[in-house]
Amino acid sequence: MDNWYHGSPVKLNELRTGSTITKHYNLAFIFSHKPSTVSINDEGKIKHDGRENGLLYVVDEPIDHLQDIEPHPRSTMDKEMEWLTNRTFKLKLLEEIGQPKIEDLLTEEEIDELMNCRN
C-alpha cells in the first residue's frame, strides 16, 4: 500500500472530507507544525514558519485515486504534492514530532523575500 500522510498539531483518529494529504513524508512533517508560509528550494529543502508541536499521521485505509482524492486546486506547490480528500479517512499516528527543527524555520529575511516575490 502506498502511504499517504497528514501532518497536524491536533490529535486525530479520522481525517475529515476536504483535508489535505500528501505522498511526501517531509511535506506532511512540515505541515504538522501548522505553517502559514512554506518554501521549497530547487534542491527540495523545505522551510516554513510553523511553531506548533507536530503530529505525523498515515492514512490507515486504502485510497481510490479516482474517487477519494483530487489535486488541491489552490496549491502553490508542484503538481500533485497536495491532495484534498473527498471522504473521511481513518488515521494512524506515526510520530509525535514536537517542536520544529530550528534549521527548518524560515528567517524573517527569508519570509520578507518570499512575500516580495509574490507581489
Secondary structure as GFF3:
##gff-version 3
##sequence-region A 1 119
A	DSSP	beta_strand	5	8	.	.	.	ID=ss1
A	DSSP	beta_strand	14	15	.	.	.	ID=ss2
A	DSSP	beta_strand	20	21	.	.	.	ID=ss3
A	DSSP	alpha_helix	25	31	.	.	.	ID=ss4
A	DSSP	beta_strand	38	40	.	.	.	ID=ss5
A	DSSP	beta_strand	46	48	.	.	.	ID=ss6
A	DSSP	beta_strand	54	59	.	.	.	ID=ss7
A	DSSP	beta_strand	69	71	.	.	.	ID=ss8
A	DSSP	beta_strand	83	85	.	.	.	ID=ss9
A	DSSP	beta_strand	89	98	.	.	.	ID=ss10
A	DSSP	three_ten_helix	102	104	.	.	.	ID=ss11
A	DSSP	alpha_helix	108	118	.	.	.	ID=ss12
###
